[in-house]
Amino acid sequence: MKAVIKTGGKQYYVEEGSVIYVEKLEGEAGSKVTFDEVLVLGSTIGNPTVKGAKVTGEIVKHGKGKKIKIFTYKPNTTSTRKKQGHRQPYTEVKINKIG
């Protein structure tokens, strides 16, 4: 079965056994996680969510994404140049059951 879930302000298309990378979730590796905001379940479209539907998964690991570079400046001045980096934290989740 296939579903569309919403977590961390984003929507993810999932199937049983698939692995997804979502915004960082609370919990240790190996713990269970349940997604209650199911937007589409099979061919059933919710308004805005499908009532009584849940997607359960297991946290595989936590990590950080690739580094992105941020460079801000104001033209015609040399004192207001700033270079930063950022690595977005994520959680890898394996989908176990859709129902």
Biopython code that builds the backbone (N, CA, C, O; Angstrom):
import numpy as np
from Bio.PDB.StructureBuilder import StructureBuilder

atoms = [
    (1, "MET", "N", (0.841, -1.170, 0.000)),
    (1, "MET", "CA", (0.000, 0.000, 0.000)),
    (1, "MET", "C", (0.893, 1.243, 0.000)),
    (1, "MET", "O", (2.011, 1.215, 0.515)),
    (2, "LYS", "N", (0.394, 2.316, -0.575)),
    (2, "LYS", "CA", (1.135, 3.560, -0.685)),
    (2, "LYS", "C", (0.383, 4.669, 0.027)),
    (2, "LYS", "O", (-0.840, 4.627, 0.156)),
    (3, "ALA", "N", (1.137, 5.668, 0.489)),
    (3, "ALA", "CA", (0.521, 6.782, 1.215)),
    (3, "ALA", "C", (1.362, 8.032, 1.040)),
    (3, "ALA", "O", (2.529, 7.972, 0.654)),
    (4, "VAL", "N", (0.742, 9.169, 1.332)),
    (4, "VAL", "CA", (1.437, 10.452, 1.389)),
    (4, "VAL", "C", (1.278, 10.964, 2.815)),
    (4, "VAL", "O", (0.159, 11.141, 3.297)),
    (5, "ILE", "N", (2.408, 11.201, 3.490)),
    (5, "ILE", "CA", (2.371, 11.676, 4.865)),
    (5, "ILE", "C", (2.955, 13.078, 4.926)),
    (5, "ILE", "O", (3.663, 13.510, 4.017)),
    (6, "LYS", "N", (2.649, 13.781, 6.011)),
    (6, "LYS", "CA", (3.168, 15.128, 6.220)),
    (6, "LYS", "C", (3.909, 15.150, 7.545)),
    (6, "LYS", "O", (3.357, 14.778, 8.580)),
    (7, "THR", "N", (5.168, 15.590, 7.511)),
    (7, "THR", "CA", (5.955, 15.743, 8.722)),
    (7, "THR", "C", (7.029, 16.799, 8.479)),
    (7, "THR", "O", (7.619, 16.855, 7.400)),
    (8, "GLY", "N", (7.274, 17.616, 9.465)),
    (8, "GLY", "CA", (8.290, 18.645, 9.349)),
    (8, "GLY", "C", (7.981, 19.693, 8.299)),
    (8, "GLY", "O", (8.900, 20.311, 7.761)),
    (9, "GLY", "N", (6.693, 19.912, 7.990)),
    (9, "GLY", "CA", (6.315, 20.905, 7.005)),
    (9, "GLY", "C", (6.467, 20.442, 5.573)),
    (9, "GLY", "O", (6.288, 21.236, 4.650)),
    (10, "LYS", "N", (6.796, 19.162, 5.361)),
    (10, "LYS", "CA", (6.971, 18.620, 4.019)),
    (10, "LYS", "C", (6.109, 17.374, 3.850)),
    (10, "LYS", "O", (5.692, 16.754, 4.828)),
    (11, "GLN", "N", (5.851, 17.019, 2.596)),
    (11, "GLN", "CA", (5.059, 15.834, 2.288)),
    (11, "GLN", "C", (5.964, 14.777, 1.677)),
    (11, "GLN", "O", (6.852, 15.089, 0.883)),
    (12, "TYR", "N", (5.731, 13.506, 2.058)),
    (12, "TYR", "CA", (6.556, 12.402, 1.602)),
    (12, "TYR", "C", (5.660, 11.296, 1.070)),
    (12, "TYR", "O", (4.655, 10.949, 1.690)),
    (13, "TYR", "N", (6.028, 10.743, -0.084)),
    (13, "TYR", "CA", (5.338, 9.609, -0.702)),
    (13, "TYR", "C", (6.034, 8.351, -0.211)),
    (13, "TYR", "O", (7.221, 8.160, -0.478)),
    (14, "VAL", "N", (5.311, 7.481, 0.510)),
    (14, "VAL", "CA", (5.941, 6.320, 1.146)),
    (14, "VAL", "C", (5.227, 5.032, 0.754)),
    (14, "VAL", "O", (4.050, 5.027, 0.392)),
    (15, "GLU", "N", (5.980, 3.949, 0.838)),
    (15, "GLU", "CA", (5.466, 2.584, 0.692)),
    (15, "GLU", "C", (6.021, 1.777, 1.858)),
    (15, "GLU", "O", (6.951, 2.214, 2.536)),
    (16, "GLU", "N", (5.452, 0.604, 2.090)),
    (16, "GLU", "CA", (5.978, -0.262, 3.139)),
    (16, "GLU", "C", (7.368, -0.734, 2.736)),
    (16, "GLU", "O", (7.577, -1.193, 1.613)),
    (17, "GLY", "N", (8.312, -0.617, 3.658)),
    (17, "GLY", "CA", (9.685, -1.019, 3.399)),
    (17, "GLY", "C", (10.571, 0.084, 2.848)),
    (17, "GLY", "O", (11.777, -0.119, 2.701)),
    (18, "SER", "N", (10.009, 1.244, 2.539)),
    (18, "SER", "CA", (10.829, 2.323, 1.990)),
    (18, "SER", "C", (11.557, 3.071, 3.103)),
    (18, "SER", "O", (11.135, 3.049, 4.260)),
    (19, "VAL", "N", (12.647, 3.727, 2.742)),
    (19, "VAL", "CA", (13.450, 4.502, 3.685)),
    (19, "VAL", "C", (13.360, 5.963, 3.263)),
    (19, "VAL", "O", (13.592, 6.292, 2.100)),
    (20, "ILE", "N", (13.020, 6.851, 4.219)),
    (20, "ILE", "CA", (12.901, 8.277, 3.924)),
    (20, "ILE", "C", (13.779, 9.073, 4.874)),
    (20, "ILE", "O", (14.088, 8.627, 5.979)),
    (21, "TYR", "N", (14.173, 10.255, 4.430)),
    (21, "TYR", "CA", (14.959, 11.172, 5.243)),
    (21, "TYR", "C", (14.067, 12.370, 5.556)),
    (21, "TYR", "O", (13.667, 13.104, 4.652)),
    (22, "VAL", "N", (13.754, 12.567, 6.840)),
    (22, "VAL", "CA", (12.849, 13.635, 7.267)),
    (22, "VAL", "C", (13.593, 14.599, 8.178)),
    (22, "VAL", "O", (14.724, 14.336, 8.587)),
    (23, "GLU", "N", (12.940, 15.732, 8.494)),
    (23, "GLU", "CA", (13.505, 16.661, 9.463)),
    (23, "GLU", "C", (13.716, 15.927, 10.782)),
    (23, "GLU", "O", (13.017, 14.955, 11.068)),
    (24, "LYS", "N", (14.662, 16.376, 11.580)),
    (24, "LYS", "CA", (15.052, 15.670, 12.795)),
    (24, "LYS", "C", (13.865, 15.418, 13.716)),
    (24, "LYS", "O", (13.092, 16.328, 14.014)),
    (25, "LEU", "N", (13.731, 14.161, 14.165)),
    (25, "LEU", "CA", (12.673, 13.739, 15.085)),
    (25, "LEU", "C", (13.298, 13.373, 16.424)),
    (25, "LEU", "O", (14.474, 13.018, 16.501)),
    (26, "GLU", "N", (12.494, 13.465, 17.473)),
    (26, "GLU", "CA", (12.945, 13.053, 18.800)),
    (26, "GLU", "C", (12.927, 11.530, 18.881)),
    (26, "GLU", "O", (12.061, 10.887, 18.288)),
    (27, "GLY", "N", (13.863, 10.960, 19.600)),
    (27, "GLY", "CA", (13.903, 9.519, 19.797)),
    (27, "GLY", "C", (15.265, 8.957, 19.427)),
    (27, "GLY", "O", (16.024, 9.561, 18.668)),
    (28, "GLU", "N", (15.553, 7.791, 19.980)),
    (28, "GLU", "CA", (16.813, 7.111, 19.723)),
    (28, "GLU", "C", (16.691, 6.204, 18.513)),
    (28, "GLU", "O", (15.585, 5.885, 18.075)),
    (29, "ALA", "N", (17.821, 5.794, 17.977)),
    (29, "ALA", "CA", (17.831, 4.840, 16.870)),
    (29, "ALA", "C", (17.233, 3.518, 17.343)),
    (29, "ALA", "O", (17.587, 3.025, 18.414)),
    (30, "GLY", "N", (16.344, 2.951, 16.564)),
    (30, "GLY", "CA", (15.665, 1.709, 16.925)),
    (30, "GLY", "C", (14.293, 1.918, 17.523)),
    (30, "GLY", "O", (13.537, 0.955, 17.653)),
    (31, "SER", "N", (13.938, 3.139, 17.893)),
    (31, "SER", "CA", (12.621, 3.382, 18.485)),
    (31, "SER", "C", (11.570, 3.565, 17.392)),
    (31, "SER", "O", (11.892, 3.890, 16.249)),
    (32, "LYS", "N", (10.328, 3.354, 17.758)),
    (32, "LYS", "CA", (9.203, 3.442, 16.822)),
    (32, "LYS", "C", (8.709, 4.876, 16.731)),
    (32, "LYS", "O", (8.791, 5.635, 17.697)),
    (33, "VAL", "N", (8.195, 5.242, 15.565)),
    (33, "VAL", "CA", (7.620, 6.560, 15.345)),
    (33, "VAL", "C", (6.327, 6.381, 14.550)),
    (33, "VAL", "O", (6.248, 5.532, 13.662)),
    (34, "THR", "N", (5.312, 7.192, 14.879)),
    (34, "THR", "CA", (4.009, 7.100, 14.219)),
    (34, "THR", "C", (3.680, 8.440, 13.577)),
    (34, "THR", "O", (3.796, 9.489, 14.211)),
    (35, "PHE", "N", (3.270, 8.396, 12.321)),
    (35, "PHE", "CA", (2.845, 9.586, 11.598)),
    (35, "PHE", "C", (1.327, 9.551, 11.487)),
    (35, "PHE", "O", (0.768, 8.653, 10.858)),
    (36, "ASP", "N", (0.654, 10.534, 12.101)),
    (36, "ASP", "CA", (-0.807, 10.573, 12.100)),
    (36, "ASP", "C", (-1.375, 11.428, 10.970)),
    (36, "ASP", "O", (-2.534, 11.256, 10.592)),
    (37, "GLU", "N", (-0.587, 12.334, 10.431)),
    (37, "GLU", "CA", (-1.062, 13.189, 9.351)),
    (37, "GLU", "C", (-0.871, 12.482, 8.014)),
    (37, "GLU", "O", (0.142, 12.672, 7.341)),
    (38, "VAL", "N", (-1.856, 11.662, 7.634)),
    (38, "VAL", "CA", (-1.834, 10.929, 6.373)),
    (38, "VAL", "C", (-2.768, 11.656, 5.412)),
    (38, "VAL", "O", (-3.972, 11.739, 5.653)),
    (39, "LEU", "N", (-2.209, 12.183, 4.320)),
    (39, "LEU", "CA", (-2.993, 12.964, 3.368)),
    (39, "LEU", "C", (-3.674, 12.083, 2.323)),
    (39, "LEU", "O", (-4.812, 12.346, 1.936)),
    (40, "VAL", "N", (-2.979, 11.035, 1.863)),
    (40, "VAL", "CA", (-3.531, 10.106, 0.868)),
    (40, "VAL", "C", (-3.183, 8.701, 1.321)),
    (40, "VAL", "O", (-2.042, 8.436, 1.699)),
    (41, "LEU", "N", (-4.156, 7.794, 1.287)),
    (41, "LEU", "CA", (-3.941, 6.394, 1.644)),
    (41, "LEU", "C", (-4.491, 5.546, 0.515)),
    (41, "LEU", "O", (-5.707, 5.432, 0.363)),
    (42, "GLY", "N", (-3.606, 4.945, -0.286)),
    (42, "GLY", "CA", (-4.044, 4.197, -1.462)),
    (42, "GLY", "C", (-4.692, 5.148, -2.455)),
    (42, "GLY", "O", (-4.029, 6.030, -2.998)),
    (43, "SER", "N", (-5.988, 4.970, -2.693)),
    (43, "SER", "CA", (-6.710, 5.887, -3.577)),
    (43, "SER", "C", (-7.653, 6.796, -2.794)),
    (43, "SER", "O", (-8.423, 7.546, -3.394)),
    (44, "THR", "N", (-7.603, 6.739, -1.451)),
    (44, "THR", "CA", (-8.454, 7.568, -0.614)),
    (44, "THR", "C", (-7.763, 8.898, -0.324)),
    (44, "THR", "O", (-6.674, 8.924, 0.250)),
    (45, "ILE", "N", (-8.390, 9.988, -0.719)),
    (45, "ILE", "CA", (-7.839, 11.311, -0.487)),
    (45, "ILE", "C", (-8.581, 11.931, 0.686)),
    (45, "ILE", "O", (-9.811, 11.966, 0.701)),
    (46, "GLY", "N", (-7.833, 12.420, 1.670)),
    (46, "GLY", "CA", (-8.437, 13.011, 2.853)),
    (46, "GLY", "C", (-8.763, 14.476, 2.659)),
    (46, "GLY", "O", (-8.317, 15.108, 1.702)),
    (47, "ASN", "N", (-9.550, 15.008, 3.586)),
    (47, "ASN", "CA", (-9.914, 16.417, 3.530)),
    (47, "ASN", "C", (-9.780, 17.031, 4.915)),
    (47, "ASN", "O", (-10.812, 17.078, 5.586)),
    (48, "PRO", "N", (-8.690, 17.494, 5.422)),
    (48, "PRO", "CA", (-7.363, 17.513, 4.829)),
    (48, "PRO", "C", (-6.577, 16.227, 5.073)),
    (48, "PRO", "O", (-5.622, 15.954, 4.346)),
    (49, "THR", "N", (-6.954, 15.419, 6.089)),
    (49, "THR", "CA", (-6.251, 14.155, 6.330)),
    (49, "THR", "C", (-7.245, 13.009, 6.316)),
    (49, "THR", "O", (-8.450, 13.213, 6.463)),
    (50, "VAL", "N", (-6.726, 11.797, 6.137)),
    (50, "VAL", "CA", (-7.557, 10.594, 6.179)),
    (50, "VAL", "C", (-7.771, 10.230, 7.639)),
    (50, "VAL", "O", (-6.809, 10.032, 8.381)),
    (51, "LYS", "N", (-9.021, 10.142, 8.050)),
    (51, "LYS", "CA", (-9.341, 9.882, 9.452)),
    (51, "LYS", "C", (-9.009, 8.427, 9.817)),
    (51, "LYS", "O", (-9.352, 7.500, 9.082)),
    (52, "GLY", "N", (-8.342, 8.244, 10.956)),
    (52, "GLY", "CA", (-8.028, 6.920, 11.460)),
    (52, "GLY", "C", (-6.840, 6.247, 10.797)),
    (52, "GLY", "O", (-6.519, 5.107, 11.134)),
    (53, "ALA", "N", (-6.185, 6.910, 9.874)),
    (53, "ALA", "CA", (-5.041, 6.311, 9.186)),
    (53, "ALA", "C", (-3.753, 6.642, 9.924)),
    (53, "ALA", "O", (-3.581, 7.754, 10.424)),
    (54, "LYS", "N", (-2.845, 5.663, 9.989)),
    (54, "LYS", "CA", (-1.555, 5.850, 10.636)),
    (54, "LYS", "C", (-0.476, 5.170, 9.820)),
    (54, "LYS", "O", (-0.712, 4.142, 9.185)),
    (55, "VAL", "N", (0.691, 5.743, 9.844)),
    (55, "VAL", "CA", (1.874, 5.139, 9.234)),
    (55, "VAL", "C", (2.907, 4.992, 10.332)),
    (55, "VAL", "O", (3.257, 5.971, 10.992)),
    (56, "THR", "N", (3.401, 3.769, 10.536)),
    (56, "THR", "CA", (4.390, 3.535, 11.585)),
    (56, "THR", "C", (5.725, 3.193, 10.947)),
    (56, "THR", "O", (5.796, 2.568, 9.889)),
    (57, "GLY", "N", (6.774, 3.623, 11.623)),
    (57, "GLY", "CA", (8.116, 3.365, 11.125)),
    (57, "GLY", "C", (9.095, 3.216, 12.265)),
    (57, "GLY", "O", (8.729, 3.293, 13.437)),
    (58, "GLU", "N", (10.345, 3.000, 11.901)),
    (58, "GLU", "CA", (11.401, 2.807, 12.884)),
    (58, "GLU", "C", (12.547, 3.753, 12.543)),
    (58, "GLU", "O", (12.949, 3.858, 11.384)),
    (59, "ILE", "N", (13.070, 4.443, 13.559)),
    (59, "ILE", "CA", (14.194, 5.348, 13.352)),
    (59, "ILE", "C", (15.454, 4.520, 13.136)),
    (59, "ILE", "O", (15.823, 3.705, 13.982)),
    (60, "VAL", "N", (16.111, 4.732, 12.000)),
    (60, "VAL", "CA", (17.339, 4.004, 11.689)),
    (60, "VAL", "C", (18.542, 4.750, 12.251)),
    (60, "VAL", "O", (19.369, 4.164, 12.949)),
    (61, "LYS", "N", (18.642, 6.052, 11.947)),
    (61, "LYS", "CA", (19.763, 6.829, 12.466)),
    (61, "LYS", "C", (19.466, 8.316, 12.346)),
    (61, "LYS", "O", (18.541, 8.726, 11.646)),
    (62, "HIS", "N", (20.265, 9.111, 13.039)),
    (62, "HIS", "CA", (20.240, 10.568, 12.939)),
    (62, "HIS", "C", (21.535, 10.996, 12.253)),
    (62, "HIS", "O", (22.549, 10.305, 12.344)),
    (63, "GLY", "N", (21.496, 12.128, 11.575)),
    (63, "GLY", "CA", (22.711, 12.606, 10.923)),
    (63, "GLY", "C", (22.580, 14.056, 10.506)),
    (63, "GLY", "O", (21.600, 14.726, 10.828)),
    (64, "LYS", "N", (23.589, 14.532, 9.779)),
    (64, "LYS", "CA", (23.589, 15.881, 9.249)),
    (64, "LYS", "C", (23.790, 15.814, 7.745)),
    (64, "LYS", "O", (24.525, 14.964, 7.244)),
    (65, "GLY", "N", (23.133, 16.714, 7.032)),
    (65, "GLY", "CA", (23.229, 16.751, 5.583)),
    (65, "GLY", "C", (24.532, 17.383, 5.118)),
    (65, "GLY", "O", (25.405, 17.706, 5.923)),
    (66, "LYS", "N", (24.648, 17.555, 3.792)),
    (66, "LYS", "CA", (25.823, 18.184, 3.218)),
    (66, "LYS", "C", (25.885, 19.652, 3.620)),
    (66, "LYS", "O", (24.856, 20.288, 3.849)),
    (67, "LYS", "N", (27.091, 20.175, 3.701)),
    (67, "LYS", "CA", (27.275, 21.566, 4.088)),
    (67, "LYS", "C", (26.907, 22.485, 2.925)),
    (67, "LYS", "O", (27.295, 22.257, 1.779)),
    (68, "ILE", "N", (26.148, 23.530, 3.254)),
    (68, "ILE", "CA", (25.855, 24.572, 2.273)),
    (68, "ILE", "C", (26.561, 25.838, 2.717)),
    (68, "ILE", "O", (26.759, 26.060, 3.912)),
    (69, "LYS", "N", (26.940, 26.667, 1.758)),
    (69, "LYS", "CA", (27.650, 27.899, 2.066)),
    (69, "LYS", "C", (26.711, 29.077, 1.929)),
    (69, "LYS", "O", (25.942, 29.168, 0.971)),
    (70, "ILE", "N", (26.779, 29.983, 2.896)),
    (70, "ILE", "CA", (25.958, 31.189, 2.909)),
    (70, "ILE", "C", (26.916, 32.369, 2.873)),
    (70, "ILE", "O", (27.794, 32.489, 3.728)),
    (71, "PHE", "N", (26.749, 33.232, 1.893)),
    (71, "PHE", "CA", (27.616, 34.400, 1.775)),
    (71, "PHE", "C", (26.750, 35.633, 1.661)),
    (71, "PHE", "O", (25.989, 35.767, 0.703)),
    (72, "THR", "N", (26.852, 36.549, 2.633)),
    (72, "THR", "CA", (26.076, 37.782, 2.598)),
    (72, "THR", "C", (27.033, 38.958, 2.517)),
    (72, "THR", "O", (28.119, 38.939, 3.096)),
    (73, "TYR", "N", (26.616, 39.969, 1.797)),
    (73, "TYR", "CA", (27.445, 41.165, 1.687)),
    (73, "TYR", "C", (26.579, 42.348, 1.297)),
    (73, "TYR", "O", (25.449, 42.202, 0.830)),
    (74, "LYS", "N", (27.158, 43.539, 1.509)),
    (74, "LYS", "CA", (26.545, 44.773, 1.028)),
    (74, "LYS", "C", (27.517, 45.396, 0.040)),
    (74, "LYS", "O", (28.708, 45.499, 0.334)),
    (75, "PRO", "N", (27.046, 45.803, -1.098)),
    (75, "PRO", "CA", (27.966, 46.345, -2.097)),
    (75, "PRO", "C", (28.628, 47.647, -1.629)),
    (75, "PRO", "O", (28.097, 48.378, -0.793)),
    (76, "ASN", "N", (29.781, 47.899, -2.188)),
    (76, "ASN", "CA", (30.554, 49.129, -1.982)),
    (76, "ASN", "C", (31.147, 49.261, -0.584)),
    (76, "ASN", "O", (31.661, 50.327, -0.245)),
    (77, "THR", "N", (31.093, 48.229, 0.229)),
    (77, "THR", "CA", (31.771, 48.240, 1.522)),
    (77, "THR", "C", (32.480, 46.910, 1.693)),
    (77, "THR", "O", (31.976, 45.876, 1.255)),
    (78, "THR", "N", (33.633, 46.927, 2.320)),
    (78, "THR", "CA", (34.364, 45.680, 2.523)),
    (78, "THR", "C", (34.179, 45.128, 3.924)),
    (78, "THR", "O", (34.569, 43.993, 4.196)),
    (79, "SER", "N", (33.594, 45.905, 4.812)),
    (79, "SER", "CA", (33.497, 45.466, 6.200)),
    (79, "SER", "C", (32.242, 44.642, 6.477)),
    (79, "SER", "O", (32.125, 44.077, 7.564)),
    (80, "THR", "N", (31.306, 44.551, 5.544)),
    (80, "THR", "CA", (30.055, 43.835, 5.811)),
    (80, "THR", "C", (29.945, 42.579, 4.972)),
    (80, "THR", "O", (28.887, 42.294, 4.410)),
    (81, "ARG", "N", (31.020, 41.832, 4.885)),
    (81, "ARG", "CA", (30.988, 40.556, 4.181)),
    (81, "ARG", "C", (31.058, 39.441, 5.212)),
    (81, "ARG", "O", (31.877, 39.480, 6.130)),
    (82, "LYS", "N", (30.193, 38.448, 5.055)),
    (82, "LYS", "CA", (30.119, 37.385, 6.054)),
    (82, "LYS", "C", (29.922, 36.051, 5.339)),
    (82, "LYS", "O", (29.054, 35.936, 4.473)),
    (83, "LYS", "N", (30.704, 35.061, 5.688)),
    (83, "LYS", "CA", (30.599, 33.729, 5.102)),
    (83, "LYS", "C", (30.266, 32.741, 6.206)),
    (83, "LYS", "O", (30.939, 32.698, 7.236)),
    (84, "GLN", "N", (29.226, 31.947, 5.988)),
    (84, "GLN", "CA", (28.796, 30.956, 6.974)),
    (84, "GLN", "C", (28.591, 29.618, 6.288)),
    (84, "GLN", "O", (28.517, 29.540, 5.061)),
    (85, "GLY", "N", (28.500, 28.574, 7.087)),
    (85, "GLY", "CA", (28.139, 27.251, 6.602)),
    (85, "GLY", "C", (27.010, 26.703, 7.452)),
    (85, "GLY", "O", (26.810, 27.139, 8.585)),
    (86, "HIS", "N", (26.267, 25.742, 6.904)),
    (86, "HIS", "CA", (25.152, 25.152, 7.645)),
    (86, "HIS", "C", (24.988, 23.701, 7.220)),
    (86, "HIS", "O", (25.094, 23.376, 6.038)),
    (87, "ARG", "N", (24.727, 22.828, 8.192)),
    (87, "ARG", "CA", (24.415, 21.424, 7.921)),
    (87, "ARG", "C", (23.087, 21.118, 8.593)),
    (87, "ARG", "O", (22.974, 21.198, 9.816)),
    (88, "GLN", "N", (22.088, 20.769, 7.802)),
    (88, "GLN", "CA", (20.745, 20.522, 8.313)),
    (88, "GLN", "C", (20.663, 19.126, 8.934)),
    (88, "GLN", "O", (21.032, 18.153, 8.276)),
    (89, "PRO", "N", (20.191, 18.993, 10.184)),
    (89, "PRO", "CA", (20.036, 17.672, 10.779)),
    (89, "PRO", "C", (18.843, 16.932, 10.177)),
    (89, "PRO", "O", (17.834, 17.541, 9.823)),
    (90, "TYR", "N", (18.975, 15.601, 10.066)),
    (90, "TYR", "CA", (17.905, 14.779, 9.521)),
    (90, "TYR", "C", (17.778, 13.487, 10.322)),
    (90, "TYR", "O", (18.652, 13.146, 11.119)),
    (91, "THR", "N", (16.682, 12.779, 10.100)),
    (91, "THR", "CA", (16.457, 11.466, 10.685)),
    (91, "THR", "C", (16.093, 10.502, 9.564)),
    (91, "THR", "O", (15.224, 10.794, 8.742)),
    (92, "GLU", "N", (16.748, 9.373, 9.533)),
    (92, "GLU", "CA", (16.449, 8.336, 8.544)),
    (92, "GLU", "C", (15.417, 7.385, 9.146)),
    (92, "GLU", "O", (15.652, 6.810, 10.209)),
    (93, "VAL", "N", (14.276, 7.216, 8.476)),
    (93, "VAL", "CA", (13.159, 6.416, 8.993)),
    (93, "VAL", "C", (12.820, 5.329, 7.987)),
    (93, "VAL", "O", (12.696, 5.596, 6.791)),
    (94, "LYS", "N", (12.668, 4.089, 8.477)),
    (94, "LYS", "CA", (12.218, 2.974, 7.642)),
    (94, "LYS", "C", (10.737, 2.748, 7.921)),
    (94, "LYS", "O", (10.342, 2.569, 9.073)),
    (95, "ILE", "N", (9.927, 2.756, 6.883)),
    (95, "ILE", "CA", (8.467, 2.600, 7.023)),
    (95, "ILE", "C", (8.156, 1.109, 7.170)),
    (95, "ILE", "O", (8.528, 0.300, 6.320)),
    (96, "ASN", "N", (7.462, 0.757, 8.270)),
    (96, "ASN", "CA", (7.120, -0.636, 8.537)),
    (96, "ASN", "C", (5.691, -0.983, 8.151)),
    (96, "ASN", "O", (5.454, -2.005, 7.508)),
    (97, "LYS", "N", (4.728, -0.136, 8.538)),
    (97, "LYS", "CA", (3.317, -0.496, 8.349)),
    (97, "LYS", "C", (2.505, 0.736, 7.966)),
    (97, "LYS", "O", (2.682, 1.820, 8.523)),
    (98, "ILE", "N", (1.622, 0.543, 7.012)),
    (98, "ILE", "CA", (0.687, 1.590, 6.600)),
    (98, "ILE", "C", (-0.705, 1.050, 6.831)),
    (98, "ILE", "O", (-1.045, -0.030, 6.348)),
    (99, "GLY", "N", (-1.515, 1.797, 7.570)),
    (99, "GLY", "CA", (-2.858, 1.288, 7.832)),
    (99, "GLY", "C", (-3.777, 2.335, 8.397)),
    (99, "GLY", "O", (-4.943, 2.050, 8.669)),
]
sb = StructureBuilder()
sb.init_structure("model")
sb.init_model(0)
sb.init_chain("A")
sb.init_seg("    ")
for serial, (resi, resn, name, xyz) in enumerate(atoms, 1):
    if name == "N":
        sb.init_residue(resn, " ", resi, " ")
    sb.init_atom(name, np.array(xyz, "f"), 0.0, 1.0, " ", f" {name:<3s}", serial, name[0])
structure = sb.get_structure()
